[in-house]
Amino acid sequence: MQRVIAWSLDQLDPDPARLLAALTVFSGSFSAEAAAAVASEESFDTLLLLDDLIAHSLVHRHAGSDDDDRFSL
């Protein structure tokens, strides 16, 4: 499993990799706003990078109520 995760991380561009590293502070699900808050020192589009991480199966989107999606690692 570690090799699979390491391979997936190696496939990422630097910005999604930095966001993923920042998201490791969450032990459960988190909102897009919370993701942006932990990555506030970076100057990238958090939603765009979340979509990239979802496409790489490193982040999962959970439909919430009132268009308030949640995410998890």
Contact map, one row per residue, 1 for C-alpha under 8 A:
1111100000000000000000000000000000000000000000000000000000000000000000000
1111110000000000000000000000000000000000000000000000000000000000000000000
1111111000000000000000000000000000000000000000000000000000000000000000000
1111111100000000000000000000000000000000000000000000000000000000000000000
1111111110000000000000000000000000000000000000000000000000000000000000000
0111111111000000000000000000000000000000000000000000000000000000000000000
0011111111100000000000000000000000000000000000000000000000000000000000000
0001111111110000000000000000000000000000000000000000000101000000000000000
0000111111110000100000000000000000000000000000000000000000000000000000000
0000011111110000000000000000000000000000000000000000000000000000000000000
0000001111111000000000000000000000000000000000000000000000000000000000000
0000000111111101100000000000000000000000000000000000000000000000000000000
0000000000111111100000000000000000000000000000000000000000000000000000000
0000000000011111110000000000000000000000000000000000000000000000000000000
0000000000001111111000000000000000000000000100001000000000000000000000000
0000000000011111111100000000000000000000000000001101100000000000000000000
0000000010011111111110000000000000000000000000000000000000000000000000000
0000000000000111111111000000000000000000000000000000000000000000000000000
0000000000000011111111100000000000000010000001001000000000000000000000000
0000000000000001111111110000000000000000000000000000100000000000000000000
0000000000000000111111110000000000000000000000000000000000000000000000000
0000000000000000011111111000000000100110000000000000000000000000000000000
0000000000000000001111111100000000100110000000000000000000000000000000001
0000000000000000000111111110000000000000000000000000000000000000000000001
0000000000000000000001111110000000000000000000000000000000000000000000000
0000000000000000000000111111110000000000000000000000000000000000000000000
0000000000000000000000011111100000000000000000000000000000000000000000000
0000000000000000000000000111110000000000000000000000000000000000000000011
0000000000000000000000000111111000000000000000000000000000000000000001111
0000000000000000000000000101111101100000000000000000000000000000000001110
0000000000000000000000000000111111100000000000000000000000000000000111100
0000000000000000000000000000011111110000000001100000000000000000000011100
0000000000000000000000000000001111111000000000000000000000000000000000000
0000000000000000000000000000011111111100000000000000000000000000000000000
0000000000000000000001100000011111111110000001000000000000000000000000000
0000000000000000000000000000000111111111000001000000000000000000000000000
0000000000000000000000000000000011111111000000000000000000000000000000000
0000000000000000000001100000000001111111100000000000000000000000000000000
0000000000000000001001100000000000111111110001000000000000000000000000000
0000000000000000000000000000000000011111111000000000000000000000000000000
0000000000000000000000000000000000000111111000000000000000000000000000000
0000000000000000000000000000000000000011111100000000000000000000000000000
0000000000000000000000000000000000000001111110000000000000000000000000000
0000000000000010000000000000000000000000011111001000000000000000000000000
0000000000000000000000000000000000000000001111111000000000000000000000000
0000000000000000001000000000000100110010000111111100000000000000000000000
0000000000000000000000000000000100000000000011111110000000000000000000000
0000000000000000000000000000000000000000000011111111000000000000000000000
0000000000000011001000000000000000000000000111111111100000000000000000000
0000000000000001000000000000000000000000000001111111110000100000000000000
0000000000000000000000000000000000000000000000111111111000000000000000000
0000000000000001000000000000000000000000000000011111111100000000000000000
0000000000000001000100000000000000000000000000001111111111100000000000000
0000000000000000000000000000000000000000000000000111111111111000000000000
0000000000000000000000000000000000000000000000000011111111000000000000000
0000000100000000000000000000000000000000000000000001111111100000000000000
0000000000000000000000000000000000000000000000000000111111110000000000000
0000000100000000000000000000000000000000000000000000111111110000000000001
0000000000000000000000000000000000000000000000000100110111111000000000111
0000000000000000000000000000000000000000000000000000010011111100000000111
0000000000000000000000000000000000000000000000000000010000111110000011110
0000000000000000000000000000000000000000000000000000000000011111000011110
0000000000000000000000000000000000000000000000000000000000001111101111000
0000000000000000000000000000000000000000000000000000000000000111111111000
0000000000000000000000000000000000000000000000000000000000000011111110000
0000000000000000000000000000000000000000000000000000000000000001111100000
0000000000000000000000000000000000000000000000000000000000000011111110000
0000000000000000000000000000001000000000000000000000000000000011111111000
0000000000000000000000000000001100000000000000000000000000001111101111100
0000000000000000000000000000111100000000000000000000000000001111000111110
0000000000000000000000000000111100000000000000000000000000111100000011111
0000000000000000000000000001110000000000000000000000000000111100000001111
0000000000000000000000110001100000000000000000000000000001110000000000111
